[in-house]
Amino acid sequence: MLLERKIGRELLHLGCRHHIMELILAAAFKTVLGTSSGPDVLLFNCFRAQWVYTDHNNFQPAPTDEYA
């Protein structure tokens, strides 16, 4: 606001892409998993339950999209 006053006109306000994507992902998670009522998030509880079945000695990352 101070800069706008100094130059005598309004500036265009754009959110950075990182923060816009956070809003989109938050909405997607809320739609799919519902709202979180506390520190327990359903997605992480599922991950924790499956962790015991992970072969920790032969761990490999998920494949990535070669066009990304």
TORVO-506647 format. One record per atom (N, C-alpha, C): x, y, z. Coordinates in pm, whole numbers, padded with zeros to 5 digits, always signed. Example, Ala and Ser with C-alpha at 12.3 -4.5 7.8 and 13.67 -1.06 7.14 Angstrom:
REM residues 2
+01319-00569+00780 +01230-00450+00780 +01320-00330+00780 +01285-00225+00708 +01367-00106+00714 +01290+00003+00787 
REM end
This chain:
REM residues 68
+00081-00117+00000 +00000+00000+00000 +00087+00126+00000 +00197+00121+00073 +00288+00237+00075 +00348+00262-00063 +00384+00154-00131 +00441+00168-00265 +00339+00225-00363 +00215+00180-00351 +00109+00232-00437 +00090+00382-00415 +00094+00425-00291 +00082+00568-00260 +00201+00645-00317 +00318+00587-00305 +00440+00655-00350 +00440+00678-00501 +00396+00575-00578 +00399+00590-00724 +00268+00649-00779 +00166+00659-00693 +00043+00724-00733 -00053+00639-00816 -00040+00508-00809 -00134+00420-00880 -00136+00283-00815 -00238+00204-00849 -00252+00070-00792 -00159-00028-00862 -00114-00126-00787 -00032-00233-00843 -00117-00358-00862 -00078-00441-00955 -00145-00568-00977 -00092-00670-00876 -00182-00734-00803 -00143-00831-00702 -00164-00972-00755 -00058-01050-00765 -00066-01189-00810 +00000-01278-00706 -00068-01386-00672 -00007-01484-00583 +00095-01566-00659 +00202-01607-00591 +00302-01687-00661 +00245-01826-00690 +00299-01892-00789 +00248-02023-00832 +00254-02125-00721 +00357-02119-00638 +00372-02215-00528 +00253-02205-00433 +00217-02084-00394 +00108-02067-00300 -00028-02096-00363 -00043-02066-00491 -00167-02099-00560 -00185-02251-00564 -00078-02325-00592 -00086-02471-00595 -00117-02527-00457 -00067-02463-00350 -00100-02508-00215 -00250-02498-00191 -00312-02390-00238 -00456-02373-00221 -00534-02479-00298 -00489-02508-00419 -00556-02610-00501 -00542-02747-00438 -00421-02781-00392 -00400-02912-00327 -00480-02923-00198 -00486-02816-00121 -00563-02818+00004 -00710-02845-00025 -00763-02783-00130 -00903-02805-00166 -00925-02949-00213 -00830-03004-00287 -00842-03142-00335 -00839-03240-00218 -00746-03221-00125 -00739-03309-00009 -00866-03300+00074 -00919-03179+00091 -01041-03161+00170 -01158-03230+00103 -01165-03224-00030 -01274-03288-00103 -01266-03440-00092 -01147-03495-00107 -01130-03641-00108 -01132-03700+00033 -01062-03637+00125 -01045-03695+00258 -01132-03631+00365 -01197-03521+00334 -01276-03451+00434 -01187-03362+00519 -01248-03288+00609 -01170-03198+00692 -01100-03274+00803 -00989-03223+00844 -00913-03283+00952 -00960-03221+01083 -00994-03304+01179 -01045-03253+01306 -00937-03245+01412 -00816-03267+01375 -00709-03262+01473 -00578-03301+01410 -00485-03347+01492 -00353-03380+01439 -00352-03508+01354 -00458-03589+01363 -00462-03711+01283 -00519-03681+01144 -00436-03699+01043 -00479-03680+00906 -00493-03818+00844 -00609-03847+00785 -00640-03980+00733 -00533-04033+00638 -00483-03949+00548 -00382-03992+00452 -00256-04042+00523 -00212-03969+00625 -00091-04009+00696 -00114-04130+00785 -00234-04145+00836 -00266-04266+00913 -00260-04389+00824 -00310-04377+00701 -00303-04489+00605 -00157-04520+00571 -00078-04416+00550 +00064-04435+00520 +00135-04504+00637 +00105-04462+00758 +00166-04523+00876 +00129-04670+00887 +00004-04704+00856 -00041-04843+00864 +00030-04931+00761 +00060-04876+00643 +00125-04952+00537 +00278-04955+00551 +00333-04872+00637 +00477-04859+00651 +00543-04992+00690 +00474-05073+00769 +00533-05200+00814 +00550-05297+00698 +00475-05279+00589 +00484-05368+00473 +00587-05321+00370 +00653-05209+00396 +00752-05155+00304 +00885-05226+00324 +00945-05268+00215 +01077-05331+00220 +01181-05219+00232 +01227-05192+00353 +01318-05081+00379 +01459-05107+00326 +01494-05231+00299 +01626-05263+00245 +01632-05248+00093 +01518-05246+00028 +01513-05237-00117 +01417-05125-00159 +01432-05012-00096 +01342-04900-00122 +01382-04829-00251 +01283-04799-00335 +01306-04723-00457 +01199-04617-00469 +01235-04498-00514 +01134-04393-00527 +01034-04426-00638 +00920-04362-00630 +00817-04382-00734 +00872-04328-00868 +00829-04384-00978 +00875-04334-01107 +00827-04190-01129 +00903-04117-01205 +00867-03979-01235 +00827-03969-01382 +00751-03869-01412 +00708-03845-01549 +00824-03785-01628 +00866-03850-01734 +00982-03802-01809 +00954-03673-01884 +00826-03636-01898 +00791-03514-01971 +00768-03395-01880 +00777-03414-01749 +00751-03305-01655 +00869-03211-01645 
REM end
